[in-house]
Amino acid sequence: MSHWLRQTNQKLYQCRLLQEQQQQCGELVLQQALQESALYQLRDAWLCYLHELAEAASYRQPFSSLEQLLQQMPLVTGEVRELQQLAADPFSWLAQLLLAVERQMLPPASAAAGHHRHRHDDHHHHHDHDHEHDNGHDEDDAAAPPAQRIDLIPLTAAEPATDVAGWSRQLERLIDAQRANRHES
């Protein structure tokens, strides 16, 4: 058994364990942390599987994405082409998984930018009408405790849906089918 095959299986197993813990957990913040961790394990399983496919095609150079593998791999196999087609279809489970991983790695910039812009506008408004409070801070900034001025990441349904369990099942099915095809060849 190859190193990458073991790694792929281990990451898929760890993803399932995290999902089970998430289902049993009652605390919202912990559920979110477990879901994000499961998504990272699933991303790692995906990357390990790409390395497994590359190794099966005798390609052993480093890469960190499907795009890099496609650019570098001398002979692209049918399995890798299948993954390429899935990743290119924005409605496929694989494209949604990869997009969720990408989103998870980005900061929630729009909320922070909106909050900063609003505070900046308030600051100028106070100075235009009342120069007595010109100490470099908004009047309500000085009175507000620091915890009220921190931008928090919302844990609401407004965020894009993350179907880690569904994506995990789909990835496992795909891997099992492709491995079975390889063994039959």
Secondary structure as a PSIPRED ss2 file (coil, helix, strand):
# PSIPRED VFORMAT (PSIPRED V4.0)

   1 M C   1.000  0.000  0.000
   2 S C   1.000  0.000  0.000
   3 H H   0.000  1.000  0.000
   4 W H   0.000  1.000  0.000
   5 L H   0.000  1.000  0.000
   6 R H   0.000  1.000  0.000
   7 Q H   0.000  1.000  0.000
   8 T H   0.000  1.000  0.000
   9 N H   0.000  1.000  0.000
  10 Q H   0.000  1.000  0.000
  11 K H   0.000  1.000  0.000
  12 L H   0.000  1.000  0.000
  13 Y H   0.000  1.000  0.000
  14 Q H   0.000  1.000  0.000
  15 C H   0.000  1.000  0.000
  16 R H   0.000  1.000  0.000
  17 L H   0.000  1.000  0.000
  18 L H   0.000  1.000  0.000
  19 Q H   0.000  1.000  0.000
  20 E H   0.000  1.000  0.000
  21 Q H   0.000  1.000  0.000
  22 Q H   0.000  1.000  0.000
  23 Q H   0.000  1.000  0.000
  24 Q H   0.000  1.000  0.000
  25 C C   1.000  0.000  0.000
  26 G C   1.000  0.000  0.000
  27 E C   1.000  0.000  0.000
  28 L H   0.000  1.000  0.000
  29 V H   0.000  1.000  0.000
  30 L H   0.000  1.000  0.000
  31 Q H   0.000  1.000  0.000
  32 Q H   0.000  1.000  0.000
  33 A H   0.000  1.000  0.000
  34 L H   0.000  1.000  0.000
  35 Q H   0.000  1.000  0.000
  36 E H   0.000  1.000  0.000
  37 S H   0.000  1.000  0.000
  38 A H   0.000  1.000  0.000
  39 L H   0.000  1.000  0.000
  40 Y H   0.000  1.000  0.000
  41 Q H   0.000  1.000  0.000
  42 L H   0.000  1.000  0.000
  43 R H   0.000  1.000  0.000
  44 D H   0.000  1.000  0.000
  45 A H   0.000  1.000  0.000
  46 W H   0.000  1.000  0.000
  47 L H   0.000  1.000  0.000
  48 C H   0.000  1.000  0.000
  49 Y H   0.000  1.000  0.000
  50 L H   0.000  1.000  0.000
  51 H H   0.000  1.000  0.000
  52 E H   0.000  1.000  0.000
  53 L H   0.000  1.000  0.000
  54 A H   0.000  1.000  0.000
  55 E H   0.000  1.000  0.000
  56 A H   0.000  1.000  0.000
  57 A C   1.000  0.000  0.000
  58 S C   1.000  0.000  0.000
  59 Y C   1.000  0.000  0.000
  60 R C   1.000  0.000  0.000
  61 Q C   1.000  0.000  0.000
  62 P C   1.000  0.000  0.000
  63 F C   1.000  0.000  0.000
  64 S C   1.000  0.000  0.000
  65 S C   1.000  0.000  0.000
  66 L H   0.000  1.000  0.000
  67 E H   0.000  1.000  0.000
  68 Q H   0.000  1.000  0.000
  69 L H   0.000  1.000  0.000
  70 L H   0.000  1.000  0.000
  71 Q H   0.000  1.000  0.000
  72 Q H   0.000  1.000  0.000
  73 M C   1.000  0.000  0.000
  74 P C   1.000  0.000  0.000
  75 L C   1.000  0.000  0.000
  76 V C   1.000  0.000  0.000
  77 T C   1.000  0.000  0.000
  78 G H   0.000  1.000  0.000
  79 E H   0.000  1.000  0.000
  80 V H   0.000  1.000  0.000
  81 R H   0.000  1.000  0.000
  82 E H   0.000  1.000  0.000
  83 L H   0.000  1.000  0.000
  84 Q H   0.000  1.000  0.000
  85 Q H   0.000  1.000  0.000
  86 L H   0.000  1.000  0.000
  87 A H   0.000  1.000  0.000
  88 A H   0.000  1.000  0.000
  89 D C   1.000  0.000  0.000
  90 P C   1.000  0.000  0.000
  91 F C   1.000  0.000  0.000
  92 S C   1.000  0.000  0.000
  93 W H   0.000  1.000  0.000
  94 L H   0.000  1.000  0.000
  95 A H   0.000  1.000  0.000
  96 Q H   0.000  1.000  0.000
  97 L H   0.000  1.000  0.000
  98 L H   0.000  1.000  0.000
  99 L H   0.000  1.000  0.000
 100 A H   0.000  1.000  0.000
 101 V H   0.000  1.000  0.000
 102 E H   0.000  1.000  0.000
 103 R H   0.000  1.000  0.000
 104 Q H   0.000  1.000  0.000
 105 M C   1.000  0.000  0.000
 106 L C   1.000  0.000  0.000
 107 P C   1.000  0.000  0.000
 108 P C   1.000  0.000  0.000
 109 A H   0.000  1.000  0.000
 110 S H   0.000  1.000  0.000
 111 A H   0.000  1.000  0.000
 112 A H   0.000  1.000  0.000
 113 A H   0.000  1.000  0.000
 114 G H   0.000  1.000  0.000
 115 H H   0.000  1.000  0.000
 116 H H   0.000  1.000  0.000
 117 R H   0.000  1.000  0.000
 118 H H   0.000  1.000  0.000
 119 R H   0.000  1.000  0.000
 120 H H   0.000  1.000  0.000
 121 D H   0.000  1.000  0.000
 122 D H   0.000  1.000  0.000
 123 H H   0.000  1.000  0.000
 124 H H   0.000  1.000  0.000
 125 H H   0.000  1.000  0.000
 126 H H   0.000  1.000  0.000
 127 H H   0.000  1.000  0.000
 128 D H   0.000  1.000  0.000
 129 H H   0.000  1.000  0.000
 130 D C   1.000  0.000  0.000
 131 H H   0.000  1.000  0.000
 132 E H   0.000  1.000  0.000
 133 H H   0.000  1.000  0.000
 134 D C   1.000  0.000  0.000
 135 N C   1.000  0.000  0.000
 136 G C   1.000  0.000  0.000
 137 H C   1.000  0.000  0.000
 138 D C   1.000  0.000  0.000
 139 E H   0.000  1.000  0.000
 140 D H   0.000  1.000  0.000
 141 D H   0.000  1.000  0.000
 142 A H   0.000  1.000  0.000
 143 A H   0.000  1.000  0.000
 144 A C   1.000  0.000  0.000
 145 P C   1.000  0.000  0.000
 146 P H   0.000  1.000  0.000
 147 A H   0.000  1.000  0.000
 148 Q H   0.000  1.000  0.000
 149 R H   0.000  1.000  0.000
 150 I C   1.000  0.000  0.000
 151 D C   1.000  0.000  0.000
 152 L C   1.000  0.000  0.000
 153 I C   1.000  0.000  0.000
 154 P C   1.000  0.000  0.000
 155 L C   1.000  0.000  0.000
 156 T C   1.000  0.000  0.000
 157 A C   1.000  0.000  0.000
 158 A C   1.000  0.000  0.000
 159 E C   1.000  0.000  0.000
 160 P C   1.000  0.000  0.000
 161 A C   1.000  0.000  0.000
 162 T C   1.000  0.000  0.000
 163 D C   1.000  0.000  0.000
 164 V H   0.000  1.000  0.000
 165 A H   0.000  1.000  0.000
 166 G H   0.000  1.000  0.000
 167 W H   0.000  1.000  0.000
 168 S H   0.000  1.000  0.000
 169 R H   0.000  1.000  0.000
 170 Q H   0.000  1.000  0.000
 171 L H   0.000  1.000  0.000
 172 E H   0.000  1.000  0.000
 173 R H   0.000  1.000  0.000
 174 L H   0.000  1.000  0.000
 175 I H   0.000  1.000  0.000
 176 D H   0.000  1.000  0.000
 177 A H   0.000  1.000  0.000
 178 Q H   0.000  1.000  0.000
 179 R H   0.000  1.000  0.000
 180 A H   0.000  1.000  0.000
 181 N H   0.000  1.000  0.000
 182 R H   0.000  1.000  0.000
 183 H H   0.000  1.000  0.000
 184 E H   0.000  1.000  0.000
 185 S C   1.000  0.000  0.000
